[in-house]
Amino acid sequence: MKKQKTHKEVKKFKFKFYALIFLADLIAVVISYYVMPLVQNFPPYTEDFAFQDAVQVLTHVQQYTVALVFGVILHALSFKFLMKDIYKYLNKFYKKEPISYEEVLKVRKDCINIPYKFYAFQIILLFGVGLLFNFIMLANLLSIVRFTLAILSIAAMLSFLLLIVSQKILYKVILTTYEVYPKYEKNTGYRITNSKNIIIQMTPIFVVVLIVITLIGYSKAVTQEGYASANYYKAYIQTREISKYDVSMDKLKNILNTIPLKTDKDYYFIITPDDKEIYTSNPNGKVSSFALSYRDFFGDRTDGIWYEQFGVDEQLFSYKLEDINGKTWYVGFKYETVDASLLTYYSGIVLCVTILFSYTLYFSTKNLSKDVIKISTSLKEILTTGKGRTLPITSNDEFGDLAYYYNKIQELNARNIEEIQDNQEKLMEKERLATLGQMVGGIAHNLKTPIMSIAGACEGLDGLVREYDSSIGDPEVTVNDHHEIASDMKNWIDKIETHTEYMSDIITAVKGQVVTLSNQEVINFTIDELIKRVNILMKHELKNSLTDLNIDMNNVDANLTLNGDINSLVQVLNNLISNAIQSYDGQKNKQIDLDFNMQKGNLIISVRDYGKGISKETQEKLFKQMVTTKGKNGTGLGLFMSYSNIRAHFNGNITFESELGKGSIFHVILPVK
């Protein structure tokens, strides 16, 4: 499979990202280069390149350069592995290729999680590598402890830098996902509360500062201890007034044996000319090559003080002598400057202060979070109930400002809701009247037929009345004739009653559609009454469009009683039937199905057409906003108002199915008590 070519914007993103990683690593390495000699109490002058080259395989600059290269490579590879899905997404984004919502959610989750994953990985890795290097290079336990603390501070500092850098870069990636899909979801990525997040970010910096200050303080203390020990032995040696005739191995041993040791661990040494023989009073003692090299490079600058090794708290005080042959000898004492109790004390302080700081920071941020939680809870109330409560302003800071502006937005929101409700009622009333206006022609036609029939019945009655009047006293008119006339009159009267009842139904139906929304008629009504009103109001529009309305009860009882605003339900069904008629675009002899079904305690009224159907784009907007497919002739209020009416007046719902070229079906779902 051919590998997809990386877009140039993705290359820029990678370059910028890796450049920032390099910068973070460089900052950490530079700070470490200057701080490590202080916290590890490196001997004076040992940053000299020539000296380091003489005593080590790599100078400190070379060591830190290797560490920088290793760190950058390791970080780049780690981020490449963790961010492969993000790079894939960005490639698609800049190439404007289709991106699924699942991909977007995955990227958002990765953008939140990756900085914290790397944060933990970074601390564990650096601390582990540092410890390994520590135990390999150092043998002194206290030196290991000091070095471990220093490595921990470096790891914390670098982890903090990379956390901030990665969050800043990935924040911009998250923004691009909302250009692809404005949809959003809660609880994406690790759930880290504000208080924990602040602790994660602030504690490393605090620990770094605390450890550095502690180690520098300890280093200064042991340095002073070293000077005190050196001056102690210097004073004793000078009082012995050793002459060149005393400079021999045996005599020097006798003289040095008379000098009291400051501690039981101290011992003296004698170095013969050209370092051919080195004697120590302790059988296990030694003078390291590092100390001898330090003497050769810096002996004249340090007043006879030498050092055992980088980061090792052992010093040597030396005294330079000449024998009778003019050859140089060195005598002196080796002693430890380490103070285990002091380091233990400092370490305990670091631990206790860190714990105290973390708890204090946690409770402080927890207290700050309460104000944010109050606001988020109130916003949730607005989301669920439509209105929230006024927040008390308890401080004069950013949280006080936030509460103040929240209250202002709450007031504005209340005014807007009231204004929207007023406008909605006006728009819905306008739509209702517009719909009624469209019915006027049909209503006039519906009334014209019964009126003409009543007029005809009146003429028939008039003729019968005259006939009956002329028959009075006529002996040829029998009793049966009178009964026939009365029967004919009764027939005409029955017809008039039928037509007047029909007219009354028309007037009732029209009156129901004329009432405003504020005068909702909540009554018990039957399905039969509902169908009657729909037939009356839609008869003319159906007739003019040459469209048949087929009603199928599907074993639903026509006398089933519903409770609610019958006028609103009639308006909803009329709107759905009218939309179905218009879906045929003027085609004649078409059919609309009005079906009634019972399902799981719900009455489902379905209006089906076999017209042009609804596009996917329009389907996504239905019921969510006012949308019309009728161009300037439509307001988009019809379906929106229908959905609102069913939800508000019947606690029901409207669903739909549609396919282009095959038609649509709308289901009005009404709970039946």
C-alpha positions as CSV (number, residue, x, y, z in Angstrom):
1,M,0.0,0.0,0.0
2,K,1.4,3.4,-1.0
3,K,2.3,5.6,1.9
4,Q,0.2,8.8,2.1
5,K,2.2,11.9,1.4
6,T,2.5,14.3,4.4
7,H,0.9,17.7,3.9
8,K,3.3,20.7,4.2
9,E,1.2,22.1,7.1
10,V,1.7,18.9,9.0
11,K,5.4,19.1,8.3
12,K,5.4,22.6,9.7
13,F,3.5,21.5,12.7
14,K,5.9,18.6,13.4
15,F,8.9,20.9,12.9
16,K,7.5,23.5,15.4
17,F,6.6,20.8,17.9
18,Y,10.0,19.1,17.8
19,A,11.7,22.5,17.9
20,L,9.8,23.3,21.1
21,I,10.7,19.9,22.5
22,F,14.4,20.6,21.7
23,L,14.1,24.0,23.3
24,A,12.6,22.5,26.5
25,D,15.4,19.9,26.6
26,L,18.0,22.5,25.9
27,I,16.7,24.7,28.8
28,A,16.7,21.7,31.2
29,V,20.3,20.7,30.1
30,V,21.7,24.3,30.4
31,I,20.1,24.8,33.8
32,S,21.4,21.4,34.9
33,Y,24.9,22.3,33.6
34,Y,25.1,25.4,35.8
35,V,23.1,24.1,38.9
36,M,24.6,20.5,39.2
37,P,28.1,21.7,40.2
38,L,26.5,23.7,43.0
39,V,24.1,21.1,44.3
40,Q,26.7,18.3,44.0
41,N,29.4,20.5,45.5
42,F,32.0,19.9,42.7
43,P,35.5,20.9,43.6
44,P,36.5,24.5,42.7
45,Y,37.9,25.1,39.2
46,T,36.9,21.6,37.9
47,E,34.8,23.0,35.1
48,D,38.2,23.5,33.3
49,F,38.0,21.6,30.0
50,A,41.6,20.5,30.1
51,F,41.3,19.1,33.6
52,Q,38.0,17.2,32.8
53,D,39.6,15.8,29.7
54,A,42.4,14.5,31.9
55,V,40.3,12.8,34.5
56,Q,37.2,11.7,32.5
57,V,36.3,10.0,29.2
58,L,33.9,12.9,28.4
59,T,33.9,16.4,29.7
60,H,30.8,17.8,31.3
61,V,29.9,19.7,28.2
62,Q,30.2,16.5,26.1
63,Q,28.2,14.6,28.7
64,Y,25.4,17.1,28.7
65,T,25.5,17.3,24.9
66,V,25.0,13.5,24.7
67,A,22.2,13.8,27.3
68,L,20.6,16.5,25.1
69,V,20.8,14.4,22.0
70,F,19.6,11.3,23.7
71,G,16.7,13.2,25.4
72,V,15.6,14.9,22.1
73,I,15.6,11.6,20.2
74,L,13.8,9.8,23.0
75,H,11.2,12.5,23.3
76,A,10.7,12.8,19.5
77,L,10.2,9.0,19.2
78,S,7.9,8.9,22.2
79,F,5.7,11.7,20.8
80,K,5.8,10.2,17.3
81,F,4.3,7.0,18.8
82,L,1.8,8.8,21.0
83,M,0.7,11.2,18.3
84,K,0.4,9.0,15.2
85,D,-3.4,9.3,15.2
86,I,-3.1,13.1,15.5
87,Y,-0.7,13.4,12.6
88,K,-3.0,11.2,10.5
89,Y,-5.9,13.5,11.4
90,L,-4.0,16.7,10.6
91,N,-3.0,15.2,7.3
92,K,-6.6,14.6,6.4
93,F,-7.6,18.0,7.8
94,Y,-5.2,20.0,5.7
95,K,-6.0,17.9,2.6
96,K,-9.7,18.5,3.3
97,E,-10.4,14.8,3.2
98,P,-13.5,13.3,4.9
99,I,-13.0,12.8,8.7
100,S,-15.4,10.8,10.8
101,Y,-16.8,12.0,14.1
102,E,-15.2,9.0,15.8
103,E,-11.8,10.2,14.5
104,V,-12.4,13.7,15.9
105,L,-13.4,12.3,19.3
106,K,-10.2,10.1,19.3
107,V,-8.0,13.2,18.5
108,R,-9.7,15.3,21.2
109,K,-9.1,12.6,23.7
110,D,-5.5,12.1,22.7
111,C,-4.8,15.9,22.8
112,I,-6.0,15.9,26.4
113,N,-4.3,12.7,27.5
114,I,-0.9,12.7,25.8
115,P,0.6,15.6,27.9
116,Y,-0.2,13.8,31.1
117,K,0.9,10.4,29.7
118,F,4.3,11.9,28.8
119,Y,4.5,13.7,32.0
120,A,4.4,10.5,34.0
121,F,6.6,8.6,31.5
122,Q,9.2,11.4,31.6
123,I,9.5,11.4,35.4
124,I,9.7,7.6,35.6
125,L,12.2,7.4,32.7
126,L,14.6,10.1,33.9
127,F,14.4,9.1,37.5
128,G,15.1,5.4,36.5
129,V,18.0,6.2,34.2
130,G,19.4,8.7,36.7
131,L,19.3,6.1,39.5
132,L,21.0,3.5,37.2
133,F,23.7,5.9,36.2
134,N,24.0,7.0,39.9
135,F,24.6,3.5,41.3
136,I,27.1,2.7,38.5
137,M,29.2,5.8,38.9
138,L,28.9,6.4,42.6
139,A,29.7,4.2,45.6
140,N,29.1,6.6,48.5
141,L,25.5,6.3,49.8
142,L,25.2,9.9,50.7
143,S,26.5,10.9,47.3
144,I,23.9,8.6,45.7
145,V,21.1,10.3,47.8
146,R,22.3,13.8,46.8
147,F,22.6,12.8,43.1
148,T,19.1,11.1,43.3
149,L,17.5,14.3,44.6
150,A,19.2,16.3,41.9
151,I,18.0,13.9,39.2
152,L,14.5,14.1,40.6
153,S,14.5,17.9,40.4
154,I,15.8,17.8,36.8
155,A,13.1,15.2,35.9
156,A,10.4,17.3,37.5
157,M,11.5,20.5,35.8
158,L,11.8,18.9,32.4
159,S,8.4,17.2,32.8
160,F,6.8,20.4,33.7
161,L,8.3,22.2,30.7
162,L,7.2,19.4,28.3
163,L,3.7,19.3,29.8
164,I,3.2,23.1,29.2
165,V,4.7,22.9,25.7
166,S,2.6,19.9,24.6
167,Q,-0.6,21.3,26.0
168,K,0.0,24.6,24.2
169,I,0.6,22.9,20.9
170,L,-2.2,20.3,21.2
171,Y,-4.7,23.0,22.2
172,K,-4.5,24.4,18.7
173,V,-5.2,20.9,17.3
174,I,-8.3,20.6,19.4
175,L,-9.5,23.9,18.0
176,T,-9.3,22.5,14.4
177,T,-11.5,19.6,15.4
178,Y,-14.4,22.0,16.0
179,E,-14.0,23.4,12.5
180,V,-14.6,19.8,11.3
181,Y,-17.4,19.0,13.8
182,P,-18.9,21.7,16.0
183,K,-20.5,18.8,18.0
184,Y,-19.1,18.3,21.4
185,E,-19.3,15.8,24.3
186,K,-18.5,15.9,28.0
187,N,-15.8,13.8,29.8
188,T,-13.4,13.6,26.9
189,G,-9.9,12.4,28.1
190,Y,-8.6,12.0,31.6
191,R,-10.8,13.6,34.3
192,I,-8.3,15.8,36.2
193,T,-9.9,18.3,38.5
194,N,-8.6,21.9,38.7
195,S,-7.1,21.4,42.1
196,K,-5.2,18.2,40.9
197,N,-4.1,19.9,37.7
198,I,-2.6,22.9,39.7
199,I,-0.8,20.4,42.0
200,I,0.6,18.5,39.0
201,Q,1.9,21.8,37.5
202,M,3.0,23.6,40.6
203,T,4.5,20.8,42.8
204,P,7.4,20.0,40.4
205,I,8.5,23.6,40.3
206,F,8.3,23.9,44.1
207,V,10.1,20.6,44.6
208,V,12.9,21.7,42.1
209,V,13.4,25.0,44.0
210,L,13.3,23.3,47.4
211,I,15.7,20.5,46.4
212,V,18.1,23.0,44.8
213,I,18.1,25.3,47.7
214,T,18.5,22.4,50.2
215,L,21.4,20.8,48.3
216,I,23.1,24.2,47.8
217,G,22.7,24.8,51.5
218,Y,24.1,21.4,52.3
219,S,27.0,21.9,49.9
220,K,27.9,25.2,51.5
221,A,27.7,23.5,55.0
222,V,30.1,20.6,54.0
223,T,32.4,23.1,52.3
224,Q,32.8,25.0,55.5
225,E,33.3,21.7,57.3
226,G,36.1,20.9,54.8
227,Y,37.8,24.2,55.4
228,A,37.6,23.7,59.1
229,S,39.2,20.2,58.9
230,A,41.9,21.6,56.5
231,N,42.8,24.4,58.9
232,Y,42.8,22.0,61.8
233,Y,45.5,19.8,60.2
234,K,47.3,22.7,58.7
235,A,47.8,24.3,62.2
236,Y,49.2,21.0,63.6
237,I,51.6,20.4,60.7
238,Q,53.0,23.9,60.9
239,T,53.6,23.6,64.6
240,R,55.8,20.5,64.0
241,E,58.4,22.7,62.0
242,I,59.5,19.8,59.8
243,S,62.9,20.5,58.3
244,K,64.4,18.9,55.1
245,Y,66.4,16.5,57.3
246,D,63.1,15.1,58.6
247,V,61.8,14.4,55.2
248,S,62.0,10.6,55.0
249,M,59.4,7.9,55.2
250,D,60.1,6.7,58.7
251,K,60.6,10.2,60.2
252,L,57.5,11.6,58.6
253,K,55.5,8.7,59.9
254,N,56.7,9.4,63.4
255,I,55.9,13.1,63.1
256,L,52.4,12.5,61.6
257,N,51.6,9.9,64.2
258,T,51.9,12.6,66.9
259,I,49.1,14.7,65.3
260,P,45.7,13.8,66.8
261,L,43.0,12.8,64.2
262,K,39.9,14.9,64.1
263,T,37.7,11.8,63.6
264,D,38.3,8.1,63.6
265,K,37.8,8.0,59.9
266,D,40.6,10.4,59.1
267,Y,44.1,9.2,58.2
268,Y,47.3,10.6,57.0
269,F,49.2,10.0,53.8
270,I,52.8,10.5,52.5
271,I,53.6,10.8,48.8
272,T,57.2,10.4,47.7
273,P,58.8,12.4,44.8
274,D,57.2,11.8,41.4
275,D,54.4,9.9,43.1
276,K,56.4,6.7,43.1
277,E,55.1,5.6,46.5
278,I,51.9,6.6,48.3
279,Y,51.6,5.6,51.9
280,T,48.4,5.8,53.9
281,S,48.0,5.2,57.6
282,N,44.8,3.4,56.9
283,P,45.4,0.0,55.2
284,N,42.2,0.5,53.2
285,G,42.9,4.2,52.5
286,K,44.0,5.7,49.1
287,V,44.8,8.8,47.3
288,S,42.9,8.8,44.0
289,S,44.3,9.7,40.6
290,F,41.6,12.4,40.5
291,A,43.1,14.0,43.6
292,L,46.7,13.9,42.2
293,S,45.5,15.4,38.9
294,Y,43.6,18.1,40.8
295,R,46.9,18.8,42.7
296,D,48.8,19.1,39.4
297,F,46.2,21.5,37.9
298,F,45.0,23.6,40.8
299,G,47.2,22.8,43.8
300,D,48.7,26.3,43.9
301,R,45.2,27.9,44.0
302,T,43.6,25.9,46.8
303,D,46.1,26.3,49.6
304,G,46.9,22.6,49.7
305,I,43.3,21.3,49.6
306,W,42.6,18.5,47.2
307,Y,39.4,16.6,46.3
308,E,38.8,12.9,46.0
309,Q,36.2,13.0,43.1
310,F,33.3,14.8,41.5
311,G,30.4,14.8,44.0
312,V,32.2,12.8,46.7
313,D,32.5,14.5,50.0
314,E,36.1,13.6,50.8
315,Q,38.9,16.1,50.9
316,L,42.7,16.0,51.4
317,F,44.8,18.6,53.1
318,S,48.4,18.4,51.8
319,Y,51.6,20.1,52.9
320,K,54.5,20.4,50.5
321,L,58.0,19.5,51.7
322,E,61.5,19.3,50.2
323,D,64.1,16.7,51.1
324,I,67.9,17.2,51.3
325,N,68.1,16.4,47.5
326,G,65.6,19.1,46.7
327,K,62.9,16.6,45.8
328,T,59.2,17.4,46.5
329,W,57.2,15.3,49.0
330,Y,53.6,15.7,50.0
331,V,52.2,14.9,53.4
332,G,48.7,15.5,54.7
333,F,45.5,14.1,56.0
334,K,42.4,12.7,54.2
335,Y,39.0,13.4,55.8
336,E,35.3,13.2,55.1
337,T,33.3,16.5,54.9
338,V,30.0,14.7,54.7
339,D,27.5,15.2,57.5
340,A,25.0,12.4,57.3
341,S,22.8,13.8,60.1
342,L,22.7,17.2,58.2
343,L,21.7,15.6,54.9
344,T,19.1,13.4,56.7
345,Y,17.7,16.6,58.4
346,Y,17.6,18.4,55.1
347,S,15.9,15.5,53.3
348,G,13.3,15.3,56.1
349,I,12.6,19.0,55.7
350,V,12.2,18.6,51.9
351,L,9.8,15.7,52.4
352,C,7.8,17.4,55.1
353,V,7.6,20.8,53.3
354,T,6.6,19.1,50.0
355,I,3.8,17.2,51.7
356,L,2.7,20.4,53.6
357,F,2.9,22.4,50.4
358,S,0.9,19.8,48.4
359,Y,-1.8,19.6,51.1
360,T,-2.0,23.4,51.4
361,L,-2.1,23.8,47.6
362,Y,-4.7,21.1,47.3
363,F,-7.1,22.7,49.9
364,S,-6.4,26.2,48.5
365,T,-7.3,25.2,44.9
366,K,-10.2,23.1,46.3
367,N,-11.5,26.2,47.9
368,L,-11.1,28.2,44.7
369,S,-12.8,25.4,42.7
370,K,-15.9,25.8,44.8
371,D,-16.7,29.1,43.1
372,V,-16.3,27.5,39.7
373,I,-18.4,24.5,40.7
374,K,-21.2,26.9,41.9
375,I,-21.2,28.6,38.5
376,S,-21.1,25.3,36.6
377,T,-23.9,23.9,38.8
378,S,-26.0,27.0,38.1
379,L,-25.3,26.7,34.4
380,K,-26.5,23.1,34.6
381,E,-29.7,24.3,36.3
382,I,-30.3,26.7,33.4
383,L,-29.7,23.8,30.9
384,T,-32.2,21.5,32.7
385,T,-34.8,23.9,34.1
386,G,-34.4,26.9,31.8
387,K,-33.4,29.3,34.6
388,G,-30.8,29.5,37.3
389,R,-30.3,31.3,40.6
390,T,-28.4,34.5,41.4
391,L,-24.9,33.7,42.7
392,P,-23.7,35.6,45.7
393,I,-20.5,37.7,45.1
394,T,-18.2,36.6,47.9
395,S,-14.9,38.1,46.8
396,N,-13.4,41.0,44.9
397,D,-11.2,38.9,42.5
398,E,-11.5,37.0,39.2
399,F,-14.0,34.7,40.7
400,G,-16.1,37.6,42.0
401,D,-16.0,39.1,38.5
402,L,-17.0,35.7,37.1
403,A,-20.0,35.5,39.5
404,Y,-20.9,39.1,38.7
405,Y,-20.9,38.6,34.9
406,Y,-22.7,35.3,35.3
407,N,-25.5,37.1,37.1
408,K,-25.6,39.7,34.4
409,I,-25.8,37.0,31.7
410,Q,-28.6,35.3,33.7
411,E,-30.6,38.6,33.8
412,L,-30.0,39.0,30.0
413,N,-30.9,35.4,29.4
414,A,-34.2,35.8,31.4
415,R,-35.1,38.9,29.3
416,N,-34.2,37.2,26.1
417,I,-36.3,34.1,27.0
418,E,-39.3,36.4,27.7
419,E,-38.7,38.2,24.5
420,I,-38.3,35.0,22.5
421,Q,-41.5,33.6,24.0
422,D,-43.4,36.8,23.1
423,N,-42.0,36.7,19.6
424,Q,-42.7,33.0,19.3
425,E,-46.3,33.5,20.3
426,K,-46.6,36.3,17.7
427,L,-45.0,34.3,15.0
428,M,-47.1,31.2,15.8
429,E,-50.3,33.3,15.8
430,K,-49.3,34.8,12.5
431,E,-48.7,31.4,11.1
432,R,-52.1,30.2,12.4
433,L,-53.9,33.2,10.9
434,A,-52.0,32.7,7.6
435,T,-53.1,29.1,7.6
436,L,-56.6,30.3,8.3
437,G,-56.5,32.7,5.5
438,Q,-55.6,29.9,3.1
439,M,-58.7,28.1,4.4
440,V,-61.1,31.0,3.8
441,G,-61.8,30.0,0.2
442,G,-62.5,26.4,1.2
443,I,-64.6,27.5,4.2
444,A,-66.7,29.7,2.0
445,H,-67.1,26.8,-0.5
446,N,-68.0,24.5,2.4
447,L,-70.6,26.9,3.7
448,K,-72.0,27.7,0.3
449,T,-73.3,24.1,-0.3
450,P,-75.3,23.7,2.9
451,I,-76.7,27.3,2.5
452,M,-77.9,26.5,-1.0
453,S,-79.4,23.3,0.3
454,I,-81.1,25.1,3.1
455,A,-82.4,27.7,0.6
456,G,-83.8,24.9,-1.5
457,A,-85.4,23.2,1.5
458,C,-87.0,26.5,2.4
459,E,-88.5,26.8,-1.1
460,G,-89.8,23.2,-0.8
461,L,-91.3,24.0,2.6
462,D,-92.8,27.2,1.2
463,G,-94.5,25.2,-1.6
464,L,-95.8,22.6,0.9
465,V,-97.1,25.3,3.2
466,R,-99.0,26.9,0.3
467,E,-100.3,23.5,-0.8
468,Y,-101.4,22.7,2.7
469,D,-103.1,26.1,3.1
470,S,-105.1,25.7,-0.1
471,S,-106.2,22.2,0.9
472,I,-107.9,23.4,4.1
473,G,-111.6,22.8,3.7
474,D,-111.2,20.9,0.5
475,P,-113.4,17.8,0.8
476,E,-111.3,15.9,-1.7
477,V,-108.2,16.2,0.5
478,T,-108.1,13.1,2.6
479,V,-106.4,12.4,5.9
480,N,-103.7,10.5,4.2
481,D,-103.0,13.5,2.0
482,H,-102.5,15.6,5.2
483,H,-100.1,13.0,6.5
484,E,-98.1,13.0,3.2
485,I,-97.7,16.7,3.3
486,A,-96.6,16.6,6.9
487,S,-94.1,13.8,6.0
488,D,-92.7,15.9,3.1
489,M,-92.4,18.9,5.4
490,K,-90.6,16.7,8.0
491,N,-88.1,15.5,5.4
492,W,-87.3,19.1,4.4
493,I,-86.9,20.0,8.1
494,D,-84.5,17.0,8.6
495,K,-82.4,18.1,5.7
496,I,-82.2,21.6,7.1
497,E,-81.1,20.2,10.5
498,T,-78.4,18.1,8.8
499,H,-77.1,21.1,6.9
500,T,-77.2,23.4,9.9
501,E,-75.4,20.8,12.0
502,Y,-72.7,20.6,9.3
503,M,-72.5,24.4,9.3
504,S,-72.2,24.3,13.1
505,D,-69.3,21.9,12.8
506,I,-67.6,24.2,10.2
507,I,-68.0,27.2,12.5
508,T,-66.7,25.2,15.5
509,A,-63.7,24.0,13.5
510,V,-62.9,27.5,12.2
511,K,-63.4,29.0,15.7
512,G,-61.0,26.6,17.1
513,Q,-58.3,27.7,14.7
514,V,-59.0,31.4,15.3
515,V,-58.4,31.3,19.0
516,T,-55.0,32.5,20.2
517,L,-52.4,30.3,21.9
518,S,-53.2,31.9,25.2
519,N,-56.7,30.5,25.0
520,Q,-55.9,26.8,24.8
521,E,-58.9,24.5,24.9
522,V,-58.0,21.6,27.1
523,I,-60.9,19.2,26.8
524,N,-61.8,15.5,26.3
525,F,-62.4,14.7,22.7
526,T,-62.7,11.6,20.6
527,I,-60.7,10.5,17.5
528,D,-64.0,10.8,15.6
529,E,-64.3,14.5,16.5
530,L,-60.7,15.0,15.5
531,I,-61.1,13.4,12.1
532,K,-64.3,15.4,11.5
533,R,-62.6,18.7,12.1
534,V,-59.6,17.7,9.9
535,N,-62.0,16.7,7.1
536,I,-63.9,19.9,7.2
537,L,-60.9,22.2,7.2
538,M,-58.9,20.3,4.6
539,K,-61.7,19.3,2.3
540,H,-61.4,22.2,-0.1
541,E,-57.5,22.1,-0.3
542,L,-57.7,18.3,-1.0
543,K,-60.4,18.8,-3.6
544,N,-58.6,21.6,-5.4
545,S,-55.3,19.5,-5.6
546,L,-57.2,16.4,-6.7
547,T,-55.6,14.5,-3.8
548,D,-57.3,11.7,-1.9
549,L,-57.1,11.4,1.9
550,N,-57.3,7.8,2.9
551,I,-58.1,7.3,6.6
552,D,-57.2,3.9,8.1
553,M,-58.2,3.3,11.7
554,N,-56.3,-0.1,12.0
555,N,-58.7,-1.4,14.7
556,V,-58.4,1.8,16.7
557,D,-61.7,2.8,18.3
558,A,-63.1,6.0,16.8
559,N,-64.6,6.8,20.2
560,L,-61.2,6.6,21.9
561,T,-61.1,9.7,24.2
562,L,-58.0,12.0,24.2
563,N,-57.4,14.9,26.6
564,G,-55.7,18.1,25.4
565,D,-56.0,21.0,23.1
566,I,-57.9,19.6,20.1
567,N,-57.4,22.8,18.1
568,S,-53.6,22.5,18.4
569,L,-53.8,18.8,17.3
570,V,-56.1,19.7,14.3
571,Q,-53.6,22.4,13.3
572,V,-50.7,20.0,13.5
573,L,-52.4,17.4,11.3
574,N,-53.7,20.0,8.9
575,N,-50.1,21.3,8.5
576,L,-48.7,17.8,7.9
577,I,-51.5,17.0,5.3
578,S,-50.9,20.4,3.6
579,N,-47.1,19.7,3.4
580,A,-47.9,16.3,2.0
581,I,-50.1,17.9,-0.7
582,Q,-47.3,20.3,-1.6
583,S,-44.8,17.4,-1.8
584,Y,-46.4,16.4,-5.1
585,D,-45.5,19.8,-6.7
586,G,-49.0,20.2,-8.2
587,Q,-49.3,16.6,-9.6
588,K,-52.9,15.4,-9.7
589,N,-54.7,12.3,-8.6
590,K,-52.3,11.5,-5.8
591,Q,-52.8,9.9,-2.4
592,I,-52.2,10.8,1.2
593,D,-52.6,8.2,4.0
594,L,-53.8,9.2,7.5
595,D,-53.3,6.1,9.7
596,F,-54.2,5.5,13.4
597,N,-52.3,2.9,15.4
598,M,-51.9,1.9,19.0
599,Q,-48.4,0.9,20.2
600,K,-47.2,0.5,23.8
601,G,-49.9,2.8,25.2
602,N,-49.3,5.5,22.6
603,L,-51.7,6.6,19.9
604,I,-49.6,7.0,16.7
605,I,-51.1,9.2,14.0
606,S,-49.2,8.8,10.7
607,V,-49.4,11.1,7.7
608,R,-47.7,9.5,4.6
609,D,-47.2,10.9,1.2
610,Y,-45.5,9.5,-1.9
611,G,-44.0,12.7,-3.1
612,K,-40.4,14.1,-3.7
613,G,-39.1,13.4,-0.1
614,I,-36.8,15.5,2.1
615,S,-33.1,16.0,1.5
616,K,-30.6,14.9,4.2
617,E,-29.5,18.4,4.8
618,T,-33.1,19.6,5.5
619,Q,-33.8,16.5,7.6
620,E,-31.0,17.4,10.0
621,K,-32.6,20.8,10.6
622,L,-36.3,19.7,11.1
623,F,-37.7,20.5,14.5
624,K,-34.4,22.1,15.6
625,Q,-34.9,25.4,13.6
626,M,-37.4,27.0,11.3
627,V,-36.7,25.6,7.9
628,T,-38.8,25.7,4.7
629,T,-38.5,24.1,1.3
630,K,-41.1,26.5,-0.2
631,G,-38.7,29.4,-0.8
632,K,-40.1,32.8,-0.2
633,N,-43.6,31.4,0.1
634,G,-42.8,29.5,3.3
635,T,-41.9,30.7,6.8
636,G,-40.5,27.5,8.2
637,L,-42.8,27.8,11.2
638,G,-45.2,25.0,10.3
639,L,-43.3,21.9,11.4
640,F,-41.4,23.8,14.1
641,M,-44.7,25.0,15.6
642,S,-46.3,21.5,15.2
643,Y,-43.4,19.9,17.1
644,S,-43.6,22.5,19.8
645,N,-47.4,22.1,20.2
646,I,-47.2,18.3,20.5
647,R,-44.4,18.5,23.0
648,A,-46.1,21.2,25.1
649,H,-49.8,20.3,24.9
650,F,-49.7,16.5,24.8
651,N,-46.3,15.6,26.2
652,G,-45.8,13.7,22.9
653,N,-43.4,13.6,20.1
654,I,-43.1,13.8,16.3
655,T,-40.8,11.6,14.3
656,F,-40.3,11.2,10.6
657,E,-38.9,9.0,7.9
658,S,-38.1,10.3,4.4
659,E,-36.3,9.2,1.2
660,L,-35.8,11.4,-1.8
661,G,-38.1,10.4,-4.7
662,K,-40.1,8.0,-2.6
663,G,-41.9,10.3,-0.1
664,S,-42.2,10.9,3.6
665,I,-44.1,9.8,6.7
666,F,-44.6,11.8,9.9
667,H,-45.6,10.1,13.1
668,V,-47.4,12.1,15.8
669,I,-47.0,10.1,19.0
670,L,-49.5,10.8,21.8
671,P,-49.5,9.1,25.2
672,V,-53.0,7.7,26.0
673,K,-54.0,7.7,29.6
